[in-house]
Amino acid sequence: MILILGILNMLLILFQISSGLRWIKVPFGVHKKTGSVLVFSAALHGLLAIYANYG
């Protein structure tokens, strides 16, 4: 699960960078929503990794 979230986060980061630099043309709403998904999945990824390491 941690690995899957890590891969998802990497893909979301690449999407955010490419859409922010206008390499990919997407509406601002899509960019904003994927940013919110990125924040949530990164937090979940970090919490699960901490729990797996210390729990």
N, C-alpha and C positions, 0 to 999 in steps of 0.2 A: 504494500500500500504506500509506503514511504517513497519507494522508487517510482511508482506510477505518478504520485503527486509531484515529485521532482522533475520528471519528464514533462508533465503538464505545465508546470511553472516555467520551465525553459522555453517551451513553445509559446506560452502566453507572453513572456518577456520579449521573445523575438517578434511576435506580432505587434506588441506595443511599440517597440522601437521602430519597426518598419512602417507602421501606420502613423506614428508621431513624426517621422521624417518624410512622410508622404511618398514612400516607395510603394505602398499599397494605399489606394484611395478608398477610405471608408468614412461613413458619417461620424461626426463627433460623438453621437450617442452610443454607437457600437464601441468606439475607443474607450469611452467612459465606463460602459458596462463590463467590458473585458478587463479593465483595470480593477474594478471592484471584485471580479472573480479571482483575479491574480492575488489581490491582498488577502482574500479569504483562504484561498488554497495554499498560499505561502505560510500563513499563520497556522493552518491545520498541519501542513507538512512539518513545520518547526516543532509544534507541540507533540506530534506523534514521534518525531525523532528524539526529542528530549525524554519522552516517556519510555521509549524503547531502550534508551541508553541508561537511564537512571531508575526506571520503574521496575 
